[in-house]
Amino acid sequence: MTNPQLQDIEINTLGGVPTTLGAYDGKVVLLVNVASKCGLTPQYTALEKLATEYADRGLTVIGVPCNQFRGQEPGTAEEIQTFCSTNYGVTFPLLEKIEVNGEGRHPLYAQLTQTADADGEAGDVAWNFEKFLIGRDGTVINRFRSRTEPDAPEVVAAIEAAL
């Protein structure tokens, strides 16, 4: 079996509705593995700001909950949705909670983790809030590690260039 194109990989929304990244064809996507109980959780604020400020230019931020890093996303889909909207005013789409590393790695992340970061490092997601910038054509443009804030100059510049 060949690897499906990134846009064709099936995944569910946080609400359990089947979708693919193909639903966002023609848009620039910033895909981020997220967690509610992480020291980096305040990045939700900057992610929501990017989602709002760049929506009319074609950016969609998508959060992908993951509980693989010290159990920092233990909640149910409903708890995650409530936490994100209540505490951070998140309006951008959230996908189902998945594994981004290891034997249970979701096929979406099997593809994404082949992309190298600015230091040339590909492979496993290192922590929560790792970001992948995907172009309008569905190709991965950039990979930003967890400690790189969503509104860091290099992230904003990459988004601007992709738009």
C-alpha positions as CSV (number, residue, x, y, z in Angstrom):
1,M,0.0,0.0,0.0
2,T,1.3,3.4,-0.9
3,N,1.3,6.3,1.5
4,P,-1.7,8.5,1.0
5,Q,-1.3,12.1,0.3
6,L,-1.4,14.2,3.4
7,Q,-4.7,15.8,2.4
8,D,-6.3,12.3,2.0
9,I,-5.5,10.9,5.4
10,E,-8.7,10.3,7.3
11,I,-9.1,11.7,10.8
12,N,-12.1,12.7,12.9
13,T,-12.9,16.1,14.3
14,L,-13.0,16.5,18.0
15,G,-16.8,16.0,17.7
16,G,-16.3,12.6,16.0
17,V,-17.1,13.7,12.4
18,P,-14.8,12.1,9.7
19,T,-12.7,14.6,7.8
20,T,-9.3,15.0,6.0
21,L,-7.0,17.9,5.6
22,G,-8.4,18.0,2.0
23,A,-11.3,19.9,3.5
24,Y,-8.8,22.8,3.8
25,D,-7.4,22.6,0.2
26,G,-6.5,26.0,-1.0
27,K,-5.9,27.2,2.6
28,V,-2.6,27.5,4.5
29,V,-2.8,25.3,7.6
30,L,-0.9,25.6,10.9
31,L,-1.4,22.2,12.5
32,V,-0.4,22.0,16.2
33,N,-0.5,19.1,18.6
34,V,-2.1,20.6,21.7
35,A,-2.5,19.8,25.4
36,S,-4.6,21.5,28.2
37,K,-2.3,20.9,31.1
38,C,1.1,21.8,29.7
39,G,3.4,24.7,30.6
40,L,3.0,25.7,26.9
41,T,-0.8,25.7,27.0
42,P,-0.9,29.5,27.0
43,Q,0.2,29.3,23.3
44,Y,-3.5,28.8,22.6
45,T,-3.8,32.6,23.0
46,A,-1.3,33.3,20.2
47,L,-2.8,30.5,18.0
48,E,-6.3,31.9,18.3
49,K,-4.9,35.4,17.5
50,L,-3.2,34.0,14.3
51,A,-6.4,32.1,13.4
52,T,-8.4,35.3,13.7
53,E,-6.0,37.7,12.2
54,Y,-5.2,35.6,9.1
55,A,-8.5,33.8,8.5
56,D,-9.6,36.2,5.7
57,R,-6.2,35.7,4.0
58,G,-6.6,31.9,4.0
59,L,-5.0,30.6,7.2
60,T,-6.6,27.9,9.2
61,V,-5.1,26.9,12.6
62,I,-6.0,23.3,13.6
63,G,-5.3,21.8,17.0
64,V,-4.7,18.1,17.5
65,P,-5.0,17.0,21.1
66,C,-2.4,14.5,22.3
67,N,-1.9,12.9,25.7
68,Q,1.5,11.3,25.0
69,F,3.6,13.8,26.8
70,R,3.3,13.3,30.6
71,G,-0.4,12.8,30.3
72,Q,-1.0,16.5,29.8
73,E,-4.2,16.1,27.7
74,P,-6.3,13.6,29.8
75,G,-9.7,15.0,29.0
76,T,-12.6,13.7,27.0
77,A,-13.4,15.4,23.7
78,E,-16.1,17.5,25.5
79,E,-13.7,18.5,28.3
80,I,-11.0,19.5,25.8
81,Q,-13.5,21.6,23.8
82,T,-14.9,23.3,26.9
83,F,-11.4,24.0,28.3
84,C,-10.2,25.5,25.0
85,S,-13.2,27.7,24.4
86,T,-13.7,28.8,28.0
87,N,-10.1,29.5,28.9
88,Y,-8.6,30.6,25.6
89,G,-11.6,31.5,23.4
90,V,-10.5,29.0,20.9
91,T,-12.6,29.1,17.7
92,F,-10.3,27.2,15.4
93,P,-11.0,23.5,14.6
94,L,-9.8,20.8,16.9
95,L,-9.4,17.2,15.7
96,E,-9.7,14.0,17.7
97,K,-7.2,13.1,20.4
98,I,-4.5,11.0,18.7
99,E,-1.0,9.6,19.2
100,V,1.7,11.5,17.4
101,N,4.6,9.1,18.1
102,G,5.3,5.4,18.6
103,E,3.4,2.3,17.4
104,G,0.0,4.0,17.7
105,R,1.1,7.1,15.7
106,H,-1.7,8.4,13.6
107,P,-1.0,8.1,9.8
108,L,-1.2,11.9,9.6
109,Y,1.8,12.3,11.9
110,A,3.6,9.4,10.2
111,Q,3.7,11.7,7.2
112,L,4.2,15.0,9.1
113,T,7.2,13.8,11.1
114,Q,9.2,13.1,8.0
115,T,9.5,16.8,7.7
116,A,12.7,18.3,9.1
117,D,12.8,21.5,11.3
118,A,15.1,24.5,10.8
119,D,18.0,22.4,12.3
120,G,17.4,19.6,9.8
121,E,15.9,17.3,12.4
122,A,13.0,15.1,11.3
123,G,11.4,12.3,13.3
124,D,9.3,12.1,16.5
125,V,7.4,15.1,17.8
126,A,9.4,16.2,20.9
127,W,6.6,17.8,23.0
128,N,3.2,19.5,23.0
129,F,2.6,22.5,20.7
130,E,4.9,21.4,17.8
131,K,3.7,23.2,14.7
132,F,3.6,22.2,11.0
133,L,2.9,24.8,8.4
134,I,1.1,23.2,5.4
135,G,0.8,25.1,2.1
136,R,-2.3,25.7,0.0
137,D,-1.2,22.7,-2.1
138,G,-1.0,20.3,0.9
139,T,2.8,20.2,1.1
140,V,4.5,20.7,4.5
141,I,6.4,24.0,4.3
142,N,7.9,24.4,7.8
143,R,8.2,22.6,11.1
144,F,8.5,24.6,14.3
145,R,9.4,23.0,17.6
146,S,7.3,23.4,20.8
147,R,9.2,26.3,22.3
148,T,8.8,28.4,19.2
149,E,5.9,30.7,20.0
150,P,3.1,30.8,17.4
151,D,3.6,34.5,17.0
152,A,7.4,34.3,16.8
153,P,8.9,36.3,13.9
154,E,10.0,33.2,12.0
155,V,6.5,31.6,12.2
156,V,4.7,34.8,11.2
157,A,7.2,35.3,8.3
158,A,6.6,31.7,7.1
159,I,2.8,32.2,7.3
160,E,3.0,35.5,5.4
161,A,5.1,33.9,2.7
162,A,2.7,31.0,2.3
163,L,-0.3,33.3,2.1
